[in-house]
Amino acid sequence: MLVMAGSPLYKVIFINQDKTYEVFAKQIFQSDLYGFIEVEEIVFGERSQLLVDPSEEKLKAEFESVTRSYIPMHSIIRIDEVEKGGVAKISDTEVSNVTRMPGVPVQPTES
């Protein structure tokens, strides 16, 4: 799927089952389901016949028949609006001694 000039494209980075996912989508917005972000129209790079990225192929297979994906807000690492897409990928999440509490939003402290 090619992206037309002028239409926004978003890079969404999130954690799913101890893996870091990086995908590109044409539409993202806060869901009516409390605590979720909706991601629609996931875009994958043009397939090159010389080079096949197994990580991107795994993502294509995983999201092949998905129209809309609901991602919990606490799983989102970052959302960027980008000028052009890149390679969607899955990578291992870095291991840390600190574990984030699942489902607990971070509240800002008042001064």
BELDANOR-V744949 format. One record per helix or strand of 3 or more residues. SS is the DSSP state (hx for helix, st for strand). FROM is the first residue (numbers start at 1). LEN is the number of residues. If there is no record, write none. Layout:
# BELDANOR-V744949
ss:SS from:FROM len:LEN
ss:SS from:FROM len:LEN
This chain:
# BELDANOR-V744949
ss:st from:9 len:8
ss:st from:19 len:12
ss:st from:36 len:8
ss:hx from:54 len:9
ss:st from:68 len:5
ss:hx from:73 len:3
ss:st from:76 len:7
ss:st from:89 len:4
